[in-house]
Every structure is written in structure tokens, then in C-alpha cells.
Amino acid sequence: MHPRKKNIPAGAPLRQGRRKNRLNLSKAIPILDGEGNITEWLGTAKDITQREEAEEALSKIRVRSDQQKRLYETIASSTPDLLYVFDLGYRFTYANKALLNMWGRTWEESIGKGLLEIGYEPWHAEMHERKIDEIIRTRLPIRGEVSFPHATQGTRVYDYIFTPVLNENGEVEAIAGATRDVTERKKWEENLKELNRKLAGTNRELAATLEEVAKVNDELIRANEKIEEGQIAFRLAVEAANFGTWFIHSITREFIPDARSRELFGYREDEPLSLEQALAQITDEYRPYVTANLKMPFTTTAIMMLPILWSGIMISAFAGCVPSET
């Protein structure tokens, strides 16, 4: 092409004008004569500074937006909680990695799909749709608990909360949701309830046992009172009959007479009296019999019989008569 016919490319930006740092977009068209030579130029210029600045600002906003999106996505993907967003048509517009894993689905297979399409049972889908309708009407969050089958872990129990997302006019434009797996907590609560039930049963059994123990204790108290009454009656009977009483220690064989026994044997109250001295007071006819009985093992029967036997012998020895064998 002839050098004089060289065109300036259309749309080439040029910095020009008196104002500093302004950006103009200029366009020039050559005017040719009859021989095809350029005789003049016809051009236009437009200040595009604001447009360029707006585009630059928009680009920065997009960069920051992408950074925030990556940040929020990282946070949402690292939590074990299930995070998601519904539109007003009950369709998922967002689902974090934990929720996709629970479903066993990919992002492409899930976003824009409704509850039934994801695999929720009809009753479950209808329940959530009713909740969403209620939130749209009241603009208040709703919390609940529901079971749902995990793709790899079987049926789990989840605690969820739906929260309205409001626009600048205060109208609900979306529903944000967060769900937490509370299966282990529910198991712990059930175990605690079972433990409390068992503990309550144990407490009832213990109360019944304590009641029985109280009854037995009352019976023992009454029996002890009767024993004490019997002992008092025995002591009074002995005192009324002017009997002497004595005891023999089961281990040391020590002979312990009371004052009346000493008197019956002819001893003073402060004078020692041994078993041998007491046996010497028994007549020759009955001394072997009494001695043999004293050598018997100290069974309950023998201990109970000896005071009666000795009382009769001591009275007989000093009365000069033979004791009755009964």
C-alpha cells in the first residue's frame, strides 16, 4: 500500500488532550481523491477514562470476590457440618463438600436439583418444603431433628437449622441451612437414660432392702427387749429364791461366784473361793457327776444347764438333802 494511504487502526486508544492522565479512544478515516491518494483525515475521539476506570475497579472487585469465594469455600469444605442454600423453589443452589459426601453425589449432579431428585423420601422432602414455606412467610429461622441415610455410614441423626436470607427490601430471597451429625450424642443420651433407669431400679431395690433391714432391726429391738425382760425376771426370781449365782469363764475356767454363793459355801464376801473349794462342798455321792459335767465342752446346752444344776446342788449341800434329777 502506498505510504500515504496507510490507515490508523480503528479503536486504537491514544493519550491526548490538555487534561492530564485522561484516556481517549480515537478513530480516523482517510479521505481519498480520484487517484486514490489521501487528501485528508476524518476522525473522532472519545474520552473513555471513566469506562476504563470502572472496568479496572470491576476487575479488582472480581479478584477480591474470587479470593473471598475461595476463602469461604475452604472454610465450608473443612467443616464436618453440612452447609447448603435453597432457592425459593426448594432447589439446592449450594452444597458444601461434607453434604455432597453424605449424598454420595458430585456438585454437577446436585446443584439446581430438588429434594426428591437428590434422593430424599417424599415425607422428608415435603417436611422441608413446609419449613421453607413457613420461613418465607415468617422470615424467622427454624430448627429441627431428623434421620437421613448417609452414603457410606448408614442412617444417621441430624440436627438442622434453616435461616432466611433477606434482600435489601427485607424479603426472603434464599434459605441457608446448616446441619450437624448428632448420632453419637443421641447414643450417649440414650445410654444415659438407660443408666438412669437402672439406677432408679437399684434405688428402689435399695429402698426395699432398707425397709426390710428396718423391719428386722425393729424385730431385733423387740427381741432384745424381751431378753432384757427375761434377764430381769430371772434376776428377780433368783433374788426372791435366795439363790446364789456363779459363772465359769469359757477359756480361763475361772470360777466367779456372787456374794450369795460365797455365803452359801460358808465364805465371806471378800474371801477368795476357787472351783476346787466349791466342788469340795458337794457330797461325795454327787461330786463326780458335777465334776464330769464341768469337764464337758462348753456348748450352749451345757452352759444353760450348769447354773440350774449348781443352784440345786448348793442348796442341797447345805440343806442336807438329795437334789431332784429333774
Buried (B, 14 or more C-beta within 10 A) or exposed (E): EEEEEEEBEEEEEEEEEEEEEBBBBBBBEBEEEEEEEBEEEEEEEEBBBEEBEEEEEEEEEEEEEEEEEEEEEEEBEEEEBBBBBBBBEBBBBBBBBBBBBBBEBEEEEBBEBBBBEBBBEEEBBEBBBEBBEEBBEEEEBBEEEEEBBBEEEEEBBBBBEBBBBEEEEEEBEBBBBBBBBBBEEBEEEEEEEEEEEEEEEEEEEEEEEEEEEEEEEEEEEEEEEEEEEEEEEEEEEBEEEEBBBBBBEEEEEEBEBBEBBBBBBEBEEEEEBEBEBBBEBBEEEBBEEBEEEBEEEBEEEEEEEBBEBBBBBBBBBEEEEEBEEE
